[in-house]
Amino acid sequence: MGLSEEQREPMAELILSSSSNTQGAYFGDMDGSSSLHRLPQFLPLFQNLSLGIAEYAEELGVDLSFFDVHVSRSWGTGLTGGASIAPHRHWHSHLSAVYYLEIPPDGGQITFAFEDIQSEFMPGLFAQENVANGVLTRNDVRHRAKVPFQVRKDMLLIFPSKTAHEVASNPSEDKRVSVAIDILLTLKDAAGHEQFIPPVSQWSKLNIPSGSVDD
Ligand SMILES: [Fe+2]
């Protein structure tokens, strides 16, 4: 992403101090710190995130001028002492991003998992035995249901929130520190669109009665 050490340090410091009493894995969203995007230390990250999202959409041929793009939550994660993150998805957002503040050597790569390998046109075609017997002429990342991705410090990773992912254990005593970000897109103007979420300004909140509603 190209942030300087001076820009990264206050962000890492805040997450490290929040997680200092936690052994193993720390997740800021679980201790109520899920709005890092509202803190001044994180401004450089979120300013650059906009560029990253724009590039991501352009790569897919998506015109973002139809949408308002919201950060719905963002939180720090710290992993140390063999801790890992089990497979999960971010069900309640559209895009997710992770920015890496500290990555120790062998510090836990992220792995994406796919339920179905679309290009496996015959059942069992991409089984490892078919590399050994010559049916497959090479190992190819497109043959895999799980794709590991080696992350590095200062990298911004953007992916669909529905994609299952997990983080390998970080055996180091040095923390693996990252910022996770969930992003929701709403239409700027709902006219003419059957898909997508209408503008937030058109929503209204229901007053749900509290207590028993039996009478
Ligand atoms: Fe995640």
py3Dmol code that shows the C-alpha trace and the ligand (Angstrom):
import py3Dmol

protein = """\
ATOM      1  CA  MET A   1       0.000   0.000   0.000  1.00  0.00           C
ATOM      2  CA  GLY A   2       2.980   2.243   0.539  1.00  0.00           C
ATOM      3  CA  LEU A   3       2.325   3.595   4.024  1.00  0.00           C
ATOM      4  CA  SER A   4       5.399   4.763   5.904  1.00  0.00           C
ATOM      5  CA  GLU A   5       6.679   3.315   9.172  1.00  0.00           C
ATOM      6  CA  GLU A   6       5.556   6.568  10.849  1.00  0.00           C
ATOM      7  CA  GLN A   7       2.028   6.032   9.566  1.00  0.00           C
ATOM      8  CA  ARG A   8       1.916   2.350  10.515  1.00  0.00           C
ATOM      9  CA  GLU A   9       3.376   2.654  13.995  1.00  0.00           C
ATOM     10  CA  PRO A  10       0.439   4.399  15.773  1.00  0.00           C
ATOM     11  CA  MET A  11      -1.994   1.852  14.295  1.00  0.00           C
ATOM     12  CA  ALA A  12       0.093  -1.142  15.352  1.00  0.00           C
ATOM     13  CA  GLU A  13       0.683   0.388  18.769  1.00  0.00           C
ATOM     14  CA  LEU A  14      -3.043   0.784  19.441  1.00  0.00           C
ATOM     15  CA  ILE A  15      -3.807  -2.830  18.487  1.00  0.00           C
ATOM     16  CA  LEU A  16      -0.806  -4.161  20.418  1.00  0.00           C
ATOM     17  CA  SER A  17      -1.780  -2.241  23.546  1.00  0.00           C
ATOM     18  CA  SER A  18      -5.419  -3.421  23.270  1.00  0.00           C
ATOM     19  CA  SER A  19      -4.242  -7.014  22.893  1.00  0.00           C
ATOM     20  CA  SER A  20      -1.461  -6.905  25.502  1.00  0.00           C
ATOM     21  CA  ASN A  21      -3.501  -8.869  28.046  1.00  0.00           C
ATOM     22  CA  THR A  22      -4.600 -11.492  25.517  1.00  0.00           C
ATOM     23  CA  GLN A  23      -2.650 -14.704  24.986  1.00  0.00           C
ATOM     24  CA  GLY A  24      -2.802 -16.317  21.547  1.00  0.00           C
ATOM     25  CA  ALA A  25      -5.441 -14.671  19.401  1.00  0.00           C
ATOM     26  CA  TYR A  26      -6.908 -11.190  19.871  1.00  0.00           C
ATOM     27  CA  PHE A  27      -9.949 -10.002  17.882  1.00  0.00           C
ATOM     28  CA  GLY A  28     -10.862  -6.338  18.354  1.00  0.00           C
ATOM     29  CA  ASP A  29     -14.431  -6.866  17.151  1.00  0.00           C
ATOM     30  CA  MET A  30     -15.050  -9.113  20.143  1.00  0.00           C
ATOM     31  CA  ASP A  31     -14.012  -6.507  22.704  1.00  0.00           C
ATOM     32  CA  GLY A  32     -16.082  -3.666  21.228  1.00  0.00           C
ATOM     33  CA  SER A  33     -13.272  -2.052  19.189  1.00  0.00           C
ATOM     34  CA  SER A  34     -14.867  -2.423  15.774  1.00  0.00           C
ATOM     35  CA  SER A  35     -14.741   1.169  14.537  1.00  0.00           C
ATOM     36  CA  LEU A  36     -11.037   1.747  13.918  1.00  0.00           C
ATOM     37  CA  HIS A  37     -12.084   3.708  10.800  1.00  0.00           C
ATOM     38  CA  ARG A  38     -13.277   6.495  13.121  1.00  0.00           C
ATOM     39  CA  LEU A  39      -9.914   6.919  14.833  1.00  0.00           C
ATOM     40  CA  PRO A  40      -7.431   9.531  13.556  1.00  0.00           C
ATOM     41  CA  GLN A  41      -4.459   7.103  13.706  1.00  0.00           C
ATOM     42  CA  PHE A  42      -6.123   4.996  11.010  1.00  0.00           C
ATOM     43  CA  LEU A  43      -6.859   7.842   8.576  1.00  0.00           C
ATOM     44  CA  PRO A  44      -3.916   7.042   6.222  1.00  0.00           C
ATOM     45  CA  LEU A  45      -5.125   3.465   5.890  1.00  0.00           C
ATOM     46  CA  PHE A  46      -8.726   4.370   5.090  1.00  0.00           C
ATOM     47  CA  GLN A  47      -7.751   7.105   2.642  1.00  0.00           C
ATOM     48  CA  ASN A  48      -5.682   4.549   0.708  1.00  0.00           C
ATOM     49  CA  LEU A  49      -8.389   1.905   1.039  1.00  0.00           C
ATOM     50  CA  SER A  50     -10.586   3.982  -1.289  1.00  0.00           C
ATOM     51  CA  LEU A  51      -7.952   3.703  -4.018  1.00  0.00           C
ATOM     52  CA  GLY A  52      -7.664  -0.053  -3.445  1.00  0.00           C
ATOM     53  CA  ILE A  53     -11.434  -0.529  -3.727  1.00  0.00           C
ATOM     54  CA  ALA A  54     -11.506   1.579  -6.900  1.00  0.00           C
ATOM     55  CA  GLU A  55      -8.752  -0.575  -8.471  1.00  0.00           C
ATOM     56  CA  TYR A  56     -10.486  -3.787  -7.399  1.00  0.00           C
ATOM     57  CA  ALA A  57     -13.779  -2.692  -8.988  1.00  0.00           C
ATOM     58  CA  GLU A  58     -12.063  -1.520 -12.153  1.00  0.00           C
ATOM     59  CA  GLU A  59     -10.341  -4.898 -12.499  1.00  0.00           C
ATOM     60  CA  LEU A  60     -13.769  -6.573 -12.394  1.00  0.00           C
ATOM     61  CA  GLY A  61     -15.396  -4.050 -14.720  1.00  0.00           C
ATOM     62  CA  VAL A  62     -17.707  -2.712 -12.012  1.00  0.00           C
ATOM     63  CA  ASP A  63     -18.715   0.966 -12.187  1.00  0.00           C
ATOM     64  CA  LEU A  64     -18.694   2.159  -8.583  1.00  0.00           C
ATOM     65  CA  SER A  65     -20.328   5.473  -9.505  1.00  0.00           C
ATOM     66  CA  PHE A  66     -23.687   3.729  -8.980  1.00  0.00           C
ATOM     67  CA  PHE A  67     -22.874   3.024  -5.326  1.00  0.00           C
ATOM     68  CA  ASP A  68     -22.065   4.534  -1.981  1.00  0.00           C
ATOM     69  CA  VAL A  69     -19.279   2.478  -0.455  1.00  0.00           C
ATOM     70  CA  HIS A  70     -19.403   2.191   3.339  1.00  0.00           C
ATOM     71  CA  VAL A  71     -16.982   0.816   5.877  1.00  0.00           C
ATOM     72  CA  SER A  72     -19.386  -0.977   8.211  1.00  0.00           C
ATOM     73  CA  ARG A  73     -16.782  -2.124  10.703  1.00  0.00           C
ATOM     74  CA  SER A  74     -13.053  -2.499  11.146  1.00  0.00           C
ATOM     75  CA  TRP A  75     -11.049  -4.118  13.885  1.00  0.00           C
ATOM     76  CA  GLY A  76      -7.558  -5.178  14.866  1.00  0.00           C
ATOM     77  CA  THR A  77      -6.348  -8.747  15.038  1.00  0.00           C
ATOM     78  CA  GLY A  78      -3.239  -9.996  16.832  1.00  0.00           C
ATOM     79  CA  LEU A  79      -1.920 -13.556  16.626  1.00  0.00           C
ATOM     80  CA  THR A  80       0.997 -15.006  18.535  1.00  0.00           C
ATOM     81  CA  GLY A  81       2.286 -18.173  20.206  1.00  0.00           C
ATOM     82  CA  GLY A  82       0.838 -20.690  17.727  1.00  0.00           C
ATOM     83  CA  ALA A  83      -2.605 -19.087  17.447  1.00  0.00           C
ATOM     84  CA  SER A  84      -4.525 -19.394  14.189  1.00  0.00           C
ATOM     85  CA  ILE A  85      -7.905 -18.303  12.777  1.00  0.00           C
ATOM     86  CA  ALA A  86     -10.398 -21.032  11.871  1.00  0.00           C
ATOM     87  CA  PRO A  87     -12.201 -21.019   8.490  1.00  0.00           C
ATOM     88  CA  HIS A  88     -14.939 -18.393   8.357  1.00  0.00           C
ATOM     89  CA  ARG A  89     -16.733 -15.925   6.119  1.00  0.00           C
ATOM     90  CA  HIS A  90     -17.818 -12.351   6.773  1.00  0.00           C
ATOM     91  CA  TRP A  91     -21.503 -12.950   6.117  1.00  0.00           C
ATOM     92  CA  HIS A  92     -22.696  -9.430   6.782  1.00  0.00           C
ATOM     93  CA  SER A  93     -20.707  -7.457   4.264  1.00  0.00           C
ATOM     94  CA  HIS A  94     -19.978  -7.423   0.532  1.00  0.00           C
ATOM     95  CA  LEU A  95     -16.227  -6.877   0.373  1.00  0.00           C
ATOM     96  CA  SER A  96     -13.616  -7.495   3.016  1.00  0.00           C
ATOM     97  CA  ALA A  97     -10.132  -6.053   3.210  1.00  0.00           C
ATOM     98  CA  VAL A  98      -7.158  -6.817   5.408  1.00  0.00           C
ATOM     99  CA  TYR A  99      -4.207  -4.509   5.929  1.00  0.00           C
ATOM    100  CA  TYR A 100      -1.070  -6.069   7.385  1.00  0.00           C
ATOM    101  CA  LEU A 101       0.824  -4.053   9.978  1.00  0.00           C
ATOM    102  CA  GLU A 102       3.227  -6.715  11.289  1.00  0.00           C
ATOM    103  CA  ILE A 103       4.066 -10.099   9.750  1.00  0.00           C
ATOM    104  CA  PRO A 104       6.720 -12.164  11.550  1.00  0.00           C
ATOM    105  CA  PRO A 105       8.761 -14.680   9.511  1.00  0.00           C
ATOM    106  CA  ASP A 106       6.536 -17.773   8.980  1.00  0.00           C
ATOM    107  CA  GLY A 107       3.847 -15.591  10.505  1.00  0.00           C
ATOM    108  CA  GLY A 108       0.699 -17.233   9.246  1.00  0.00           C
ATOM    109  CA  GLN A 109      -0.417 -17.063   5.650  1.00  0.00           C
ATOM    110  CA  ILE A 110      -4.066 -16.593   4.716  1.00  0.00           C
ATOM    111  CA  THR A 111      -5.761 -19.420   2.810  1.00  0.00           C
ATOM    112  CA  PHE A 112      -8.901 -19.065   0.704  1.00  0.00           C
ATOM    113  CA  ALA A 113     -11.201 -22.064   0.371  1.00  0.00           C
ATOM    114  CA  PHE A 114     -13.692 -22.853  -2.393  1.00  0.00           C
ATOM    115  CA  GLU A 115     -16.517 -25.359  -2.114  1.00  0.00           C
ATOM    116  CA  ASP A 116     -16.451 -26.111  -5.799  1.00  0.00           C
ATOM    117  CA  ILE A 117     -13.538 -25.888  -8.251  1.00  0.00           C
ATOM    118  CA  GLN A 118     -15.362 -24.570 -11.293  1.00  0.00           C
ATOM    119  CA  SER A 119     -12.709 -25.685 -13.787  1.00  0.00           C
ATOM    120  CA  GLU A 120     -12.631 -29.320 -12.529  1.00  0.00           C
ATOM    121  CA  PHE A 121     -14.775 -30.597 -15.401  1.00  0.00           C
ATOM    122  CA  MET A 122     -14.581 -34.292 -14.426  1.00  0.00           C
ATOM    123  CA  PRO A 123     -15.011 -35.490 -10.821  1.00  0.00           C
ATOM    124  CA  GLY A 124     -11.623 -36.257  -9.283  1.00  0.00           C
ATOM    125  CA  LEU A 125      -9.685 -34.694 -12.169  1.00  0.00           C
ATOM    126  CA  PHE A 126      -7.593 -32.477  -9.928  1.00  0.00           C
ATOM    127  CA  ALA A 127      -6.712 -35.194  -7.358  1.00  0.00           C
ATOM    128  CA  GLN A 128      -2.983 -35.273  -6.522  1.00  0.00           C
ATOM    129  CA  GLU A 129      -2.670 -38.827  -7.878  1.00  0.00           C
ATOM    130  CA  ASN A 130      -3.298 -37.440 -11.351  1.00  0.00           C
ATOM    131  CA  VAL A 131      -0.093 -35.407 -11.153  1.00  0.00           C
ATOM    132  CA  ALA A 132       1.827 -38.583 -10.240  1.00  0.00           C
ATOM    133  CA  ASN A 133       0.248 -40.646 -13.035  1.00  0.00           C
ATOM    134  CA  GLY A 134       0.668 -37.947 -15.655  1.00  0.00           C
ATOM    135  CA  VAL A 135      -2.999 -37.115 -16.358  1.00  0.00           C
ATOM    136  CA  LEU A 136      -2.153 -33.636 -15.094  1.00  0.00           C
ATOM    137  CA  THR A 137       1.018 -32.245 -16.595  1.00  0.00           C
ATOM    138  CA  ARG A 138       1.717 -29.876 -13.715  1.00  0.00           C
ATOM    139  CA  ASN A 139       0.613 -28.636 -10.317  1.00  0.00           C
ATOM    140  CA  ASP A 140      -1.494 -25.544 -10.844  1.00  0.00           C
ATOM    141  CA  VAL A 141      -3.071 -23.254  -8.278  1.00  0.00           C
ATOM    142  CA  ARG A 142      -6.322 -23.475 -10.291  1.00  0.00           C
ATOM    143  CA  HIS A 143      -6.538 -27.169  -9.392  1.00  0.00           C
ATOM    144  CA  ARG A 144      -6.906 -26.467  -5.697  1.00  0.00           C
ATOM    145  CA  ALA A 145      -9.938 -26.061  -3.460  1.00  0.00           C
ATOM    146  CA  LYS A 146      -7.681 -24.272  -0.975  1.00  0.00           C
ATOM    147  CA  VAL A 147      -5.393 -21.516  -2.175  1.00  0.00           C
ATOM    148  CA  PRO A 148      -2.753 -20.214   0.247  1.00  0.00           C
ATOM    149  CA  PHE A 149      -1.617 -16.631  -0.106  1.00  0.00           C
ATOM    150  CA  GLN A 150       1.570 -15.339   1.460  1.00  0.00           C
ATOM    151  CA  VAL A 151       0.968 -11.913   2.915  1.00  0.00           C
ATOM    152  CA  ARG A 152       3.554  -9.268   3.742  1.00  0.00           C
ATOM    153  CA  LYS A 153       3.797  -6.161   5.827  1.00  0.00           C
ATOM    154  CA  ASP A 154       2.034  -3.133   4.289  1.00  0.00           C
ATOM    155  CA  MET A 155      -0.039  -5.321   1.930  1.00  0.00           C
ATOM    156  CA  LEU A 156      -3.740  -4.567   1.421  1.00  0.00           C
ATOM    157  CA  LEU A 157      -5.786  -7.606   0.484  1.00  0.00           C
ATOM    158  CA  ILE A 158      -9.351  -7.215  -0.861  1.00  0.00           C
ATOM    159  CA  PHE A 159     -11.706 -10.141  -1.428  1.00  0.00           C
ATOM    160  CA  PRO A 160     -15.434 -10.968  -1.542  1.00  0.00           C
ATOM    161  CA  SER A 161     -16.713 -11.281   2.025  1.00  0.00           C
ATOM    162  CA  LYS A 162     -18.482 -14.537   1.133  1.00  0.00           C
ATOM    163  CA  THR A 163     -15.179 -16.281   0.371  1.00  0.00           C
ATOM    164  CA  ALA A 164     -14.198 -18.666   3.164  1.00  0.00           C
ATOM    165  CA  HIS A 165     -10.728 -17.986   4.560  1.00  0.00           C
ATOM    166  CA  GLU A 166      -8.498 -19.077   7.402  1.00  0.00           C
ATOM    167  CA  VAL A 167      -5.144 -18.082   8.864  1.00  0.00           C
ATOM    168  CA  ALA A 168      -2.386 -20.609   9.587  1.00  0.00           C
ATOM    169  CA  SER A 169      -0.879 -20.605  13.055  1.00  0.00           C
ATOM    170  CA  ASN A 170       1.752 -18.032  13.882  1.00  0.00           C
ATOM    171  CA  PRO A 171       4.422 -19.933  15.810  1.00  0.00           C
ATOM    172  CA  SER A 172       6.381 -16.760  16.561  1.00  0.00           C
ATOM    173  CA  GLU A 173       6.326 -14.849  19.831  1.00  0.00           C
ATOM    174  CA  ASP A 174       6.200 -11.721  17.656  1.00  0.00           C
ATOM    175  CA  LYS A 175       2.615 -10.744  16.970  1.00  0.00           C
ATOM    176  CA  ARG A 176       1.051 -10.940  13.531  1.00  0.00           C
ATOM    177  CA  VAL A 177      -0.962  -7.705  13.485  1.00  0.00           C
ATOM    178  CA  SER A 178      -3.618  -6.840  10.934  1.00  0.00           C
ATOM    179  CA  VAL A 179      -6.663  -4.630  10.447  1.00  0.00           C
ATOM    180  CA  ALA A 180      -9.789  -6.329   9.116  1.00  0.00           C
ATOM    181  CA  ILE A 181     -12.355  -4.189   7.306  1.00  0.00           C
ATOM    182  CA  ASP A 182     -15.905  -4.940   6.187  1.00  0.00           C
ATOM    183  CA  ILE A 183     -17.425  -2.918   3.353  1.00  0.00           C
ATOM    184  CA  LEU A 184     -21.059  -2.592   2.248  1.00  0.00           C
ATOM    185  CA  LEU A 185     -22.284  -1.061  -1.000  1.00  0.00           C
ATOM    186  CA  THR A 186     -25.638   0.676  -1.304  1.00  0.00           C
ATOM    187  CA  LEU A 187     -27.175   2.213  -4.401  1.00  0.00           C
ATOM    188  CA  LYS A 188     -26.959   5.989  -4.819  1.00  0.00           C
ATOM    189  CA  ASP A 189     -30.312   5.866  -6.613  1.00  0.00           C
ATOM    190  CA  ALA A 190     -32.555   2.811  -6.492  1.00  0.00           C
ATOM    191  CA  ALA A 191     -34.582   3.809  -9.586  1.00  0.00           C
ATOM    192  CA  GLY A 192     -34.300   1.199 -12.304  1.00  0.00           C
ATOM    193  CA  HIS A 193     -32.470  -1.370 -10.157  1.00  0.00           C
ATOM    194  CA  GLU A 194     -34.057  -4.556  -8.921  1.00  0.00           C
ATOM    195  CA  GLN A 195     -30.797  -5.767  -7.360  1.00  0.00           C
ATOM    196  CA  PHE A 196     -28.652  -4.203  -4.622  1.00  0.00           C
ATOM    197  CA  ILE A 197     -29.394  -2.389  -1.371  1.00  0.00           C
ATOM    198  CA  PRO A 198     -31.348   0.899  -1.684  1.00  0.00           C
ATOM    199  CA  PRO A 199     -29.797   4.096  -0.298  1.00  0.00           C
ATOM    200  CA  VAL A 200     -29.605   4.194   3.511  1.00  0.00           C
ATOM    201  CA  SER A 201     -31.459   7.556   3.414  1.00  0.00           C
ATOM    202  CA  GLN A 202     -34.558   5.700   2.184  1.00  0.00           C
ATOM    203  CA  TRP A 203     -34.631   3.265   5.089  1.00  0.00           C
ATOM    204  CA  SER A 204     -36.879   3.702   8.109  1.00  0.00           C
ATOM    205  CA  LYS A 205     -36.440   2.145  11.483  1.00  0.00           C
ATOM    206  CA  LEU A 206     -39.332   0.164  13.009  1.00  0.00           C
ATOM    207  CA  ASN A 207     -40.139   0.628  16.654  1.00  0.00           C
ATOM    208  CA  ILE A 208     -40.328  -2.975  17.813  1.00  0.00           C
ATOM    209  CA  PRO A 209     -42.206  -3.230  21.128  1.00  0.00           C
ATOM    210  CA  SER A 210     -40.084  -4.588  23.945  1.00  0.00           C
ATOM    211  CA  GLY A 211     -41.225  -7.353  26.265  1.00  0.00           C
ATOM    212  CA  SER A 212     -44.070  -9.771  25.623  1.00  0.00           C
ATOM    213  CA  VAL A 213     -46.276  -9.122  22.592  1.00  0.00           C
ATOM    214  CA  ASP A 214     -48.812 -11.880  23.407  1.00  0.00           C
ATOM    215  CA  ASP A 215     -51.641  -9.577  24.666  1.00  0.00           C
TER     216      ASP A 215
END
"""
ligand_1 = """\
1
LIG
Fe -11.807 -12.942 8.257
"""
view = py3Dmol.view(width=600, height=400)
view.addModel(protein, "pdb")
view.setStyle({"model": 0}, {"cartoon": {"style": "trace"}})
view.addModel(ligand_1, "xyz")
view.setStyle({"model": 1}, {"stick": {}})
view.zoomTo()
view.show()
